[in-house]
């Protein structure tokens, strides 16, 4: 019995260590660490977010994906002119654009994607079969690579000179906001699962950021302007990305790293520390130690 109790204690301690390890991952800009954005992808469709009160008892978030390949092909055929489907690539492409902008403002060095594209590893490595089957839309000129491929990660680090690799899995939804019984609005909801590996392929951070857009649009009986909905996503993505950068970066210009997309948010922080953005709602925080 004592042995079982000790085993349970060690298991609990190990879990706590893994969960807390990610929070200690920081990079000091003065040490000039170099990042490379290895892979970015997101869902091609734009489903409604299910309110907690509407969830079924058998609902499992992990099983709710981007729809089957068949369903998404049907959507493309019958809804080919829908601005939400046409805007899928723009939503995905905005993720690395936002990250590069915040890195620039924070003084973080990163490998330009055009430079990464010229490496042999990028030219000669295609998206895996499983990556294609996941029905994820990669950002333009990016490839859907799994962060679990250590051999690939080490090769990318060696050929780019990067110290850390970033993998981003985006999931976009639209969400109803009921202001009153007769007043309904809609907002953009962005979830970014951001994973960071070191140059040996070891995971040093993985965290899920869930953020809403800064503004809403009018919706009546689920009818709304689809172009206006597309316009809401950049602010939601910016909130997630700025939260990620402020989580990992330690420098003396913290306030300068927040751009106009976050000016309407209540920020707090001190010089030499990271800044916490209240709008960010991280849902998970895990690391792996090997």
N, C-alpha and C positions, 0 to 999 in steps of 0.2 A: 504494500500500500504506500509506503514511504517512497519507494522507487517511482511509482506512478505519479505521486504528488510532485516529486522533484522533476520528472519529465515534463509535466504540465507547466511547472514554473518556468523551466528553461524554454519551452516552446512559446510561452507568453512573452518572456523577455526578448526572445529572438524576433518575434513579430513586432514588438514595440520598437526594437532597434531598427528594423527595416523601415517601418513607417516613419520614424523620426529622422532617419538618415537623409532623406531627400531634402528636408528643411535646412540641413546644414550645407547643402551644395551652394556655394557662392563662388564667384569669380571676381577678382580684383582687376579693374581696368588697367591699373598701373603695371601689372605683370604681363599685359598684352597677350592674353589667351586668344586663340583664333578659333572661330566657329565655322562650320559649313552646314548649310541647310541641305540635308541629304535627300529627304523625301517629303512631299506634301500631297495629300489627297483628301477628297471630301465626297459626300453623297451628291449624286446628280439631281435627285428629286428634292422637293421641298414640302414635307408632310406637316400636318398640324401637330403641335405638341399636345400630348394627352395630359389633362389636368389630373393632379393627384386624386381628387375626389371622384374622377371618372374611371380610375383604373380597375380592371378586373382582378379578382383574387389570384388568378394564375398568371398575371402580367409579370414579365421578366424583362427588364430594360436591356439586358445583354443579348436577348434574342430578337430585339427589334432593330433590324438593320435598315438597309436602303431599298428594300424591295427586291423581288427576284429579277433576274435578267429579263425574263419574259414580260413581266409587268412594266418594267422601265422601257422596254422596246415598244410596248403598246402605247405608253404615254408619249413617246417620241413621235409615233405615227399619228395618233389622234389629237395630240395636244402640241404639235410641232411648232405652232406659233405662240404658244404660251410664254410670255416674258420671263416667268419664273424658271422654265426649263432652259430658255435661251440665255438666261443670266447665270446658269450654274457654273460655267467656266470662269466668269468674272468673279464670282464669290470665292472660288478656289484660288484663283490667281492673286486675289487681294491678300491672302494670308502671308506669303513670303514678302510681298511688297511692304506690308505693315511691319513685319519683323525687321526687315532691313532698315526701315525708317527709324524705328525705335533703337536699334543697335547704333545707328549713326548718331542719334541724339545722346545716347549714353556713352559714346566713345568706345564701343565694343568693335573689335576687329573681326571681320568675317571674309570668307572666300567668295568673290563675285561668282554668281552662277554661270556666267559666260566662261569664266576660267575653269570652273568645275566641269563644264560640258566638253572641254578640250582634253580632259584626261582620258587615258586608255580605258580605265575602269568604267567610266561613264559611257564611252562609245561602244564598248564591247559587252556590256551587261544589260540584258533586257529585263523587263518586268517578269517576275516569276509567274508560272501557271496559276498558282493560288491567288496571286495578286490580281490577275486578270479576272478570275472567277468571283472575286469579292465585289465586283461591280462598283469600284471606287473610281472617281474621276481625278486623275492626277493634275496638278497645276501645269500650266503650259511649260514645256521643255523640262519637266520633272518626270521621274519614274516612280511607280508604286513599289518601293522596296521595303521588306520587313526589317524592323530594327533588331530582330533576333539573329540575323545573319552576321556573326562576328567576323568571319573571314572577309566578307564584303566590306564591313565597317573599317577593318584594319587597312584594307587596300585603299579605301577612300581617304582615310587619314594620311596614309603614306604619300599618296599621289597629290594631295592638295596641301599638305603641311598643316592640316587642322588639328587642334587639340581636342575639340569636341564636335560631335555630330548631332544634328537636330532632326527628329522625325515628327511630323505633325499629321494627325488624323482628325479631320474636321467633320462635324455633323451639324447641319443647319436645319432649323425648323421655324415655322411661324407659330405664334402663340396668341391666343385670344386674351384680351384684358377687359374684364367687365367693370366698367366704372359705376354703373347703376343698373337697375332692372331693364332700362330701355337704351342705355348708352354702352355700346360695345366698340372696342378698339382692337387693333392687332399690332404686334411688335415682332421684331426679329429676335431669334434665339440662336446663339452660336455656342457650340461645345467644341473645344479643342483639346485633344489628348496630346500632350507634348512630352516626348521622350528624348532624353539626352544621353549619349554614350561618350565615353572617353576614347582616346585613340587606340586603345587595345580592344575595343568592342564591348567593354563592360558598361552596364547601365548605371548611371550615377543619379538619374532623376527621371521620374515619370509622374505627371500630374495632370488632372483633368480640370479645365477651366470652363465654367458655364456662365455666360454673360448675355444680358439683354441689350437691345439697342437703346440709344439715348432718348429717342422719341417714338411715338406711335402714329398710326394712321387710322382713319375712321373705317369701321367695318359694320355692315348691316346684314344680318342673316348670312354671315360668312362671305359676303360679297365686299370686295375692296379693290383698289387699284393695284394690279400686280407689279407695275413699274415702280410705284411708290414703295411697295414692299421690298423690292430689290435694293432700293436706295437706303434702306435701314441697316443693311448688313455690315457695311464698312465700320460703323461705330461700334457694333457688337463685337466684331473681330478685333478692332483696336483695343477695346476694353480687356479682352482676353490676353492679347499680345503684350500690352503695357504691364499687365499684372505679372506675366511670366518674366519679363525683363527686370521688373523691379524686385521680383523674388530672388533672382540669381545674381544681380549686379551690385557690387559694393563700390561706390566711388564718391566723389565730393561734389557731383553736379546732379544730384538726384532730381531736383525740381525741373531741371532743364530737359530731362528725358521725356517729359510728358507734353505732348503736342496739343493742338487746338481741339482734337477730338475728345479730350478729357477735361477741357477747361470748365465745363459745366458741372463737373463732379467734385465732390468734397474730398480733397486730398490732405494727407497729413504725413509728416515725416521730419526727420532732422538731418542736418548735414552729415554726410559720412555714413548714412544708413540707407536701407532700402525703404521704398514707399509702398504702403498698402492701399489698394484701390477698393473701396467698399462695394462697388458694383460687381466685382468678381466673386463667383460662387464656386470655388474648387470643390469637386465632388469626391475625388479620390486622390491619394497621395502615397505612392509606393516606390520602393527601390529594390534593387537586387544586389546582394553582396556575394562575391565569389572568391 
